[in-house]
Amino acid sequence: MAVIAVFTKNRTNPAYAAARLGADRVAARLGARVAHYVPDKPDDLAEQRALVERAIAERPDSAVFVPVHATAMSDSVRKLSAAGIPTVNYLNRLAEGRFVTYVGSDDYRLARDIASHLFQRIGGKGDIVILEGMPAAVTSQERLRGFRDAARDSPGIRIAASRAADYQQETARSVTAALLAGLPRIDGILCANDVMALGAIEALTAAGRSIPLVGVNAIPEAITAIKSGKLLATADFDAMAISSIATEAAIRHLRGERVPAEIILPVRIVNAANYQAWDKPFEERECPKWEEVVKDQN
């Protein structure tokens, strides 16, 4: 039975719990087994490096890898290759390294799309704030670039502040509380993931404020917030789907099958008009079929 080493960045973000679930499901369906490697401290660089060393010592047949840092994990990934462990890069793209494939979504495009959705909601004008993710994460960098470009292309929109909240709910709550206290006007909030949006909602509730805001990931908690009117929308950057396809790519490669050099999953905006398809826990959501995802990418 093939063993797939699946790396995720933390245990605090429900999206990564979903990624682990997707990997487990696909491996079980295809007769493989998953070994999970997760830092105890969220997104910790030193710990992920140590986890790579541990995985190499434990000799998995393949690895499915999301880095906690855009560039600092390159040496560790090279060690995986040198050890003869074929690696699939997923969710956060690494610029360096030898990979079977990259599996992800277009972070820049989804950020522009979700930002445009917010800007339309506030009438195309107003002061907005941005809650960024981990500064070193490629997803955060690309989403921030998309947010800023969308604002630049909307003459009535002004970025009043942009702060890193590290993709963490408690950090986002405290950062948002400080922004609410320090800024005279906030008309909208762009959050680079749903967990930060949930933290921002907590701060807004505590302050007795109501400000339109959006997130990314379409986690179940975000869908609940959309249903209650506390969250305007989220982008369906589906970590479970991406992880399941990445895991299947690793297994297919081990079987000698051809795998595209890049697999990009589409993203949809989820709001009060269409949330029903996402209104279920991850355990009840379906993983995408390989043939449907890669049919136009071979």
NULO-475631 format. One line per field, with one value per residue (C-alpha): residue number from 1; residue in three letters; x, y, z. Coordinates in nm, 3 decimals. Example, Ala and Ser with C-alpha at 12.3 -4.5 7.8 and 13.67 -1.06 7.14 Angstrom:
residues 2
i: c(1 2);
aa: c(Ala Ser);
px: c(1.230 1.367);
py: c(-0.450 -0.106);
pz: c(0.780 0.714);
END
This chain:
residues 298
i: c(1 2 3 4 5 6 7 8 9 10 11 12 13 14 15 16 17 18 19 20 21 22 23 24 25 26 27 28 29 30 31 32 33 34 35 36 37 38 39 40 41 42 43 44 45 46 47 48 49 50 51 52 53 54 55 56 57 58 59 60 61 62 63 64 65 66 67 68 69 70 71 72 73 74 75 76 77 78 79 80 81 82 83 84 85 86 87 88 89 90 91 92 93 94 95 96 97 98 99 100 101 102 103 104 105 106 107 108 109 110 111 112 113 114 115 116 117 118 119 120 121 122 123 124 125 126 127 128 129 130 131 132 133 134 135 136 137 138 139 140 141 142 143 144 145 146 147 148 149 150 151 152 153 154 155 156 157 158 159 160 161 162 163 164 165 166 167 168 169 170 171 172 173 174 175 176 177 178 179 180 181 182 183 184 185 186 187 188 189 190 191 192 193 194 195 196 197 198 199 200 201 202 203 204 205 206 207 208 209 210 211 212 213 214 215 216 217 218 219 220 221 222 223 224 225 226 227 228 229 230 231 232 233 234 235 236 237 238 239 240 241 242 243 244 245 246 247 248 249 250 251 252 253 254 255 256 257 258 259 260 261 262 263 264 265 266 267 268 269 270 271 272 273 274 275 276 277 278 279 280 281 282 283 284 285 286 287 288 289 290 291 292 293 294 295 296 297 298);
aa: c(Met Ala Val Ile Ala Val Phe Thr Lys Asn Arg Thr Asn Pro Ala Tyr Ala Ala Ala Arg Leu Gly Ala Asp Arg Val Ala Ala Arg Leu Gly Ala Arg Val Ala His Tyr Val Pro Asp Lys Pro Asp Asp Leu Ala Glu Gln Arg Ala Leu Val Glu Arg Ala Ile Ala Glu Arg Pro Asp Ser Ala Val Phe Val Pro Val His Ala Thr Ala Met Ser Asp Ser Val Arg Lys Leu Ser Ala Ala Gly Ile Pro Thr Val Asn Tyr Leu Asn Arg Leu Ala Glu Gly Arg Phe Val Thr Tyr Val Gly Ser Asp Asp Tyr Arg Leu Ala Arg Asp Ile Ala Ser His Leu Phe Gln Arg Ile Gly Gly Lys Gly Asp Ile Val Ile Leu Glu Gly Met Pro Ala Ala Val Thr Ser Gln Glu Arg Leu Arg Gly Phe Arg Asp Ala Ala Arg Asp Ser Pro Gly Ile Arg Ile Ala Ala Ser Arg Ala Ala Asp Tyr Gln Gln Glu Thr Ala Arg Ser Val Thr Ala Ala Leu Leu Ala Gly Leu Pro Arg Ile Asp Gly Ile Leu Cys Ala Asn Asp Val Met Ala Leu Gly Ala Ile Glu Ala Leu Thr Ala Ala Gly Arg Ser Ile Pro Leu Val Gly Val Asn Ala Ile Pro Glu Ala Ile Thr Ala Ile Lys Ser Gly Lys Leu Leu Ala Thr Ala Asp Phe Asp Ala Met Ala Ile Ser Ser Ile Ala Thr Glu Ala Ala Ile Arg His Leu Arg Gly Glu Arg Val Pro Ala Glu Ile Ile Leu Pro Val Arg Ile Val Asn Ala Ala Asn Tyr Gln Ala Trp Asp Lys Pro Phe Glu Glu Arg Glu Cys Pro Lys Trp Glu Glu Val Val Lys Asp Gln Asn);
px: c(0.000 0.144 0.194 0.138 0.289 0.043 0.167 -0.071 0.021 -0.179 -0.463 -0.640 -0.784 -1.086 -0.975 -0.668 -0.881 -1.081 -0.760 -0.664 -1.012 -0.993 -0.656 -0.782 -1.090 -0.904 -0.628 -0.883 -1.070 -0.752 -0.604 -0.334 -0.267 -0.201 0.049 -0.020 0.252 0.119 0.308 0.180 0.250 0.052 0.260 0.588 0.887 1.130 0.870 0.777 1.145 1.171 0.857 1.014 1.320 1.091 0.900 1.221 1.327 0.989 1.018 0.671 0.617 0.516 0.448 0.172 0.319 0.197 0.477 0.445 0.677 0.700 1.075 1.227 1.104 1.281 1.579 1.350 1.163 1.491 1.570 1.246 1.347 1.699 1.550 1.355 1.016 0.808 0.627 0.306 0.295 -0.056 -0.246 0.063 0.293 0.668 0.887 1.172 1.182 1.103 0.740 0.510 0.254 0.110 -0.257 -0.434 -0.659 -0.591 -0.546 -0.504 -0.821 -1.035 -0.916 -1.009 -1.347 -1.440 -1.316 -1.529 -1.826 -1.775 -1.719 -2.044 -2.226 -2.106 -2.188 -1.836 -1.710 -1.587 -1.297 -1.205 -0.955 -0.769 -0.688 -0.388 -0.275 0.077 0.309 0.536 0.251 0.212 -0.166 -0.155 0.077 -0.136 -0.464 -0.327 -0.214 -0.562 -0.730 -0.506 -0.548 -0.927 -0.919 -0.691 -0.938 -1.227 -1.177 -1.425 -1.251 -0.976 -0.767 -0.771 -0.554 -0.401 -0.288 -0.151 -0.372 -0.179 -0.484 -0.577 -0.918 -0.801 -0.539 -0.802 -1.037 -0.775 -0.652 -1.008 -1.085 -0.782 -0.886 -1.240 -1.103 -0.848 -1.021 -1.303 -1.468 -1.471 -1.715 -1.598 -1.348 -1.157 -1.036 -0.786 -0.956 -1.277 -1.114 -1.002 -1.349 -1.495 -1.254 -1.350 -1.718 -1.647 -1.483 -1.771 -2.026 -1.836 -1.825 -2.191 -2.095 -2.219 -1.980 -1.996 -1.707 -1.596 -1.367 -1.209 -1.249 -1.626 -1.581 -1.906 -1.874 -1.859 -2.173 -2.349 -2.234 -2.368 -2.704 -2.724 -2.629 -2.300 -2.081 -2.151 -1.972 -1.679 -1.474 -1.483 -1.109 -1.178 -0.890 -1.062 -1.108 -0.754 -0.605 -0.807 -0.690 -0.331 -0.341 -0.486 -0.213 0.051 -0.105 -0.154 0.211 0.321 0.116 0.302 0.012 0.058 -0.021 -0.049 0.228 -0.033 -0.394 -0.599 -0.943 -1.209 -1.338 -1.692 -1.825 -2.064 -2.327 -2.684 -2.818 -2.634 -2.494 -2.717 -2.467 -2.206 -2.445 -2.317 -2.022 -1.706 -1.786 -2.095 -1.929 -1.815 -1.461 -1.434 -1.379 -1.035 -1.177 -1.389 -1.105 -0.824 -1.024 -0.921 -0.574 -0.394);
py: c(0.000 0.336 0.592 0.960 1.221 1.512 1.843 2.112 2.443 2.438 2.291 2.624 2.690 2.471 2.482 2.272 2.026 1.995 1.945 1.655 1.508 1.530 1.356 1.079 1.019 0.994 0.775 0.533 0.517 0.444 0.192 0.416 0.549 0.906 1.015 1.371 1.622 1.934 2.193 2.223 2.596 2.742 2.805 2.752 2.743 2.557 2.296 2.232 2.189 1.932 1.758 1.724 1.562 1.324 1.237 1.161 0.929 0.754 0.701 0.771 0.684 1.039 1.377 1.635 1.960 2.310 2.537 2.767 3.015 3.115 3.067 2.943 2.584 2.539 2.358 2.117 2.039 1.974 1.724 1.541 1.518 1.407 1.131 1.004 1.113 1.258 1.568 1.743 2.114 2.234 2.540 2.767 2.768 2.734 2.909 2.659 2.283 1.981 1.875 1.620 1.899 2.207 2.197 2.514 2.803 3.152 3.357 3.684 3.641 3.527 3.829 4.068 3.901 3.902 4.261 4.371 4.201 4.407 4.729 4.682 4.625 4.960 5.148 5.168 5.422 5.429 5.360 4.994 4.805 4.486 4.199 4.023 3.667 3.555 3.799 3.516 3.307 3.315 3.306 3.619 3.800 3.720 3.800 4.131 4.214 4.130 4.342 4.638 4.612 4.591 4.904 5.082 5.011 5.150 5.530 5.570 5.317 5.417 5.171 5.327 5.058 4.718 4.497 4.145 3.922 3.603 3.402 3.362 3.439 3.586 3.801 3.932 4.012 4.224 4.390 4.479 4.616 4.845 4.959 5.033 5.243 5.426 5.501 5.755 5.567 5.209 5.119 4.765 4.499 4.264 3.952 3.719 3.418 3.326 3.264 3.628 3.735 3.550 3.732 4.064 3.982 3.921 4.264 4.431 4.263 4.372 4.729 4.731 4.800 4.656 4.683 4.473 4.228 3.934 3.634 3.343 2.962 2.900 2.713 2.603 2.874 3.137 2.998 3.028 3.391 3.455 3.304 3.531 3.841 3.895 3.809 3.947 3.678 3.439 3.294 2.916 2.850 2.485 2.337 1.997 1.975 2.094 1.849 1.559 1.625 1.674 1.341 1.166 1.322 1.177 0.830 0.839 0.942 0.646 0.421 0.554 0.760 1.097 1.397 1.756 1.992 2.223 2.173 2.485 2.448 2.711 2.949 3.077 3.365 3.239 3.477 3.487 3.407 3.076 2.951 2.640 2.415 2.491 2.479 2.152 2.036 1.927 1.565 1.593 1.780 1.580 1.562 1.645 1.372 1.368 1.339 1.650 1.864 1.768 1.710 2.048 2.061 1.773);
pz: c(0.000 -0.106 0.171 0.088 0.321 0.333 0.472 0.596 0.764 1.086 1.290 1.348 1.003 0.913 0.550 0.637 0.832 0.511 0.312 0.537 0.500 0.121 0.116 0.344 0.130 -0.198 -0.056 0.090 -0.240 -0.436 -0.194 -0.046 0.304 0.423 0.688 0.804 0.896 1.067 1.277 1.633 1.617 1.324 1.010 1.195 0.961 1.186 1.271 0.908 0.825 1.104 0.976 0.632 0.790 0.981 0.667 0.478 0.759 0.748 0.370 0.224 -0.140 -0.232 -0.070 -0.107 0.015 0.104 0.231 0.531 0.356 -0.009 -0.043 0.285 0.236 -0.097 0.055 0.237 -0.082 -0.259 0.016 -0.060 -0.425 -0.338 -0.122 -0.423 -0.288 -0.576 -0.451 -0.547 -0.457 -0.371 -0.244 -0.203 -0.505 -0.451 -0.708 -0.670 -0.658 -0.872 -0.856 -1.015 -1.053 -0.888 -0.782 -0.678 -0.777 -0.910 -0.592 -0.778 -0.982 -0.690 -0.487 -0.765 -0.805 -0.437 -0.400 -0.696 -0.534 -0.218 -0.411 -0.602 -0.273 -0.134 -0.453 -0.593 -0.343 0.014 0.248 0.283 0.496 0.411 0.645 0.494 0.565 0.655 0.475 0.356 0.210 -0.167 -0.127 0.088 -0.151 -0.454 -0.280 -0.154 -0.507 -0.638 -0.370 -0.444 -0.821 -0.786 -0.568 -0.815 -1.093 -0.886 -0.865 -0.581 -0.355 -0.113 0.089 0.435 0.595 0.523 0.812 0.844 1.058 0.973 0.861 1.231 1.384 1.714 1.544 1.302 1.589 1.767 1.446 1.345 1.691 1.664 1.315 1.432 1.716 1.504 1.176 1.146 0.859 0.728 0.450 0.376 0.482 0.252 0.435 0.270 0.429 0.608 0.944 0.954 0.842 1.140 1.371 1.214 1.266 1.635 1.662 1.477 1.703 2.015 1.885 1.783 1.421 1.093 0.797 0.477 0.457 0.247 0.290 0.104 0.143 0.174 0.501 0.672 0.938 0.663 0.503 0.839 0.857 0.506 0.603 0.910 0.709 0.893 0.591 0.245 0.043 0.022 -0.263 -0.300 -0.273 -0.193 0.007 0.033 -0.344 -0.414 -0.165 -0.299 -0.656 -0.536 -0.353 -0.655 -0.872 -0.640 -0.655 -1.032 -1.074 -0.862 -1.091 -1.393 -1.527 -1.695 -1.474 -1.607 -1.496 -1.345 -1.236 -1.162 -1.002 -1.074 -0.807 -0.753 -0.547 -0.276 -0.139 -0.011 -0.358 -0.410 -0.078 -0.067 -0.247 0.023 0.319 0.464 0.676 0.499 0.578 0.357 0.071 -0.230 -0.361 -0.732 -0.988 -1.148 -1.498 -1.454 -1.321 -1.559 -1.878 -2.023 -1.867 -2.033);
END
